[in-house]
Amino acid sequence: MLTRQVYGYSTTAAGAAALPLILLMFFLSRWSGGLVTRYGPRAPLIIGPLIAAIGFVLFAVPGVGAGYWKAFFPAFVVLGFGMAISVAPLTTVVMSSVGQDRSGTASGINNAVARIAGVLAVAILGIVMVKLFSSSLNHSLAGGLLPPGILQYVQSNEIKLAGLDLPSGLDTDTTALIRVSISQAFVFGFRTVMLICAGLSVASAAVASLMIPVKTR
């Protein structure tokens, strides 16, 4: 969403921007699955989320106008590496925690939990993003001396985030002011959401360190 609405990427370019993450998870999944056999589940499920947390923090760094290779590519690579270390070992742990006669049930529960968690994360973090965007934008435009009608229009369409279309007929200075405020508000919200994701990743590593026993030889 950030690459499309703020940086002006096309739908294809925005999708291609995430290829490093997808390719890393694809090519490293077999290798990372073997980490459980070699080191046990504890180490991968602690290190992986911590690396993913660094990736989320890197997403929070870029400001408006940053280039892809310096701003997003390193973040996608680090996040992809962290996810690759985490996902396959987690699946291996789930499947090996039950007998073979219940492997189908374990697989179904694992997939269902993953899907439900994804839906809840999108919904909850989406609400957080809209609230942060709205708060930042209103604060930025409060002292801009905008006509009441224009301010009301912007506030009533805040749910569109950085895709908000401005009414025609505005002078150049007013349009520029609103556009800059929208971009800054979106980046503020996006940064905060990424830091929340980083915190959740660290919490995941903490839970793994507390609940998964150390592998004994």
For each residue, the residues with C-beta under 8 A, 3 or more apart:
1: 4 5 161 162 190
2: 5 6 7 186 187 190
3: 6 7 9 13 14 17 68 72
4: 1 7 8 9 10 11 14
5: 1 2 161 162 163 186
6: 2 3 64 162 183 186 187
7: 2 3 4 68
8: 4
9: 3 4 13 14 17
10: 4 13 14
11: 4 14 15
12: 15 16
13: 3 9 10 16 17
14: 3 4 9 10 11 17 18
15: 11 12 18 19
16: 12 13 19
17: 3 9 13 14 68 72 76
18: 14 15 21 22 76
19: 15 16 22 23 76
20: 23 24 73 76 77 80
21: 18 24 25 76 77 79 80 83
22: 18 19 25 26 80
23: 19 20 26 27 80
24: 20 21 27 28 77 80 81 83 84
25: 21 22 28 29 80 83 84 87
26: 22 23 29
27: 23 24
28: 24 25 31 32 81 84 85
29: 25 26 32 33 84 87 88
30: 33 34 88
31: 28 34 35
32: 28 29 35 44 48 84 85 86 87 88 89
33: 29 30 36 88 89 91 92
34: 30 31 37 38
35: 31 32 38 39 43 44 85 88 89
36: 33 39 40 41 44 89 92 93 96
37: 34
38: 34 35
39: 35 36 42 43 44 215
40: 36 43 212 214 215
41: 36 44 45 89 90 92 93 208 212 215
42: 39 45 46 208 209 212 213 214 215
43: 35 39 40 46 47
44: 32 35 36 39 41 47 48 85 86 89
45: 41 42 48 49 86 89 90 93 204 205 208 212
46: 42 43 49 50 205 208 209
47: 43 44 50 51 85 205
48: 32 44 45 51 52 82 83 84 85 86 87 89 205
49: 45 46 52 53 82 86 201 202 204 205 208
50: 46 47 53 54 82 201 202 205
51: 47 48 54 55 78 81 82 85
52: 48 49 55 56 78 79 82 83 86 201
53: 49 50 56 57 82 197 198 199 201 202 205
54: 50 51 57 58 78 82 198
55: 51 52 58 59 75 76 77 78 79 80 81 82
56: 52 53 59 60 75 79 194 195 197 198 201
57: 53 54 60 61 194 195 198
58: 54 55 61 74 75 78 79
59: 55 56 62 72 75 79 190 191 194
60: 56 57 190 191 192 194 195 198
61: 57 58 71 75
62: 59 66 70 71 72 187
63: 66 187
64: 6 183 184 187
65:
66: 62 63 70 71 72
67: 70 71
68: 3 7 17 71 72 73
69: 72 73
70: 62 66 67 73 74
71: 61 62 66 67 68 74 75
72: 3 17 59 62 66 68 69 75 76
73: 20 68 69 70 76 77
74: 58 70 71 77 78
75: 55 56 58 59 61 71 72 78 79
76: 17 18 19 20 21 55 72 73 79 80
77: 20 21 24 55 73 74 80 81
78: 51 52 54 55 58 74 75 81 82
79: 21 52 55 56 58 59 75 76 82 83
80: 20 21 22 23 24 25 55 76 77 83 84
81: 24 28 51 55 77 78 84 85
82: 48 49 50 51 52 53 54 55 78 79 85 86 201
83: 21 24 25 48 52 79 80 86 87
84: 24 25 28 29 32 48 80 81 87 88
85: 28 32 35 44 47 48 51 81 82 89
86: 32 44 45 48 49 52 82 83 89 90
87: 25 29 32 48 83 84 90 91
88: 29 30 32 33 35 84 91 92
89: 32 33 35 36 41 44 45 48 85 86 92 93
90: 41 45 86 87 93 94
91: 33 87 88 94 95 110
92: 33 36 41 88 89 95 96
93: 36 41 45 89 90 96 97 212
94: 90 91 97 106 107 109 110
95: 91 92 98 103 106 107 110
96: 36 92 93
97: 93 94 106
98: 95 102 103 105 106
99: 102 103
100: 103
101:
102: 98 99 105 106
103: 95 98 99 100 106 107
104: 107 108
105: 98 102 108 109
106: 94 95 97 98 102 103 109 110
107: 94 95 103 104 110 111
108: 104 105 111 112
109: 94 105 106 112 113
110: 91 94 95 106 107 113 114
111: 107 108 114 115
112: 108 109 115 116
113: 109 110 116 117
114: 110 111 117 118
115: 111 112 118 119
116: 112 113 119 120
117: 113 114 120 121
118: 114 115 121 122
119: 115 116 122 123
120: 116 117 123 124
121: 117 118 124 125
122: 118 119 125 126
123: 119 120 126 127
124: 120 121 127 128
125: 121 122 128 129 193 196 197
126: 122 123 129 130
127: 123 124 130 131
128: 124 125 131 132 189 192 193 196
129: 125 126 132 133 161 189 190 193
130: 126 127 133 134 158 159 161 189
131: 127 128 134 135
132: 128 129 135 136 185 188 189 192 193
133: 129 130 136 137 158 161 185 186 188 189
134: 130 131 137 138 155 158 185
135: 131 132 138 139
136: 132 133 139 140 184 185 188 189
137: 133 134 140 141 154 158 181 182 185
138: 134 135 141 142 155
139: 135 136 142
140: 136 137 144 181 184 185
141: 137 138 144 146 151 154 177 178 181
142: 138 139
143:
144: 140 141 177 178 181
145:
146: 141 150 151 154 174 177 178
147: 150 151
148: 151 152
149: 152 153
150: 146 147 153 154 167 170 174 178
151: 141 146 147 148 154 155
152: 148 149 155 156
153: 149 150 156 157 167
154: 137 141 146 150 151 157 158 164 166 178
155: 134 138 151 152 158
156: 152 153
157: 153 154 160 164 165
158: 130 133 134 137 154 155 161 164
159: 130
160: 157 163 164 165
161: 1 5 129 130 133 158 164 186 189
162: 1 5 6 182 183 186
163: 5 160
164: 154 157 158 160 161 182
165: 157 160
166: 154 170 175 178 179
167: 150 153 170
168:
169:
170: 150 166 167 174 175 178
171: 174 175
172: 175 176
173: 176 177
174: 146 150 170 171 177 178
175: 166 170 171 172 178 179
176: 172 173 179 180
177: 141 144 146 173 174 180 181
178: 141 144 146 150 154 166 170 174 175 181 182
179: 166 175 176 182 183
180: 176 177 183 184
181: 137 140 141 144 177 178 184 185
182: 137 162 164 178 179 185 186
183: 6 64 162 179 180 186 187
184: 64 136 140 180 181 187 188
185: 132 133 134 136 137 140 181 182 188 189
186: 2 5 6 133 161 162 182 183 189 190
187: 2 6 62 63 64 183 184 190 191
188: 132 133 136 184 185 191 192
189: 128 129 130 132 133 136 161 185 186 192 193
190: 1 2 59 60 129 186 187 193 194
191: 59 60 187 188 194 195
192: 60 128 132 188 189 195 196
193: 125 128 129 132 189 190 196 197
194: 56 57 59 60 190 191 197 198
195: 56 57 60 191 192 198 199
196: 125 128 192 193 199 200
197: 53 56 125 193 194 200 201
198: 53 54 56 57 60 194 195 201 202
199: 53 195 196 202 203
200: 196 197 203 204
201: 49 50 52 53 56 82 197 198 204 205
202: 49 50 53 198 199 205 206
203: 199 200 206 207
204: 45 49 200 201 207 208
205: 45 46 47 48 49 50 53 201 202 208 209
206: 202 203 209 210
207: 203 204 210 211
208: 41 42 45 46 49 204 205 211 212
209: 42 46 205 206 212
210: 206 207
211: 207 208
212: 40 41 42 45 93 208 209
213: 42 216
214: 40 42
215: 39 40 41 42
216: 213
217:
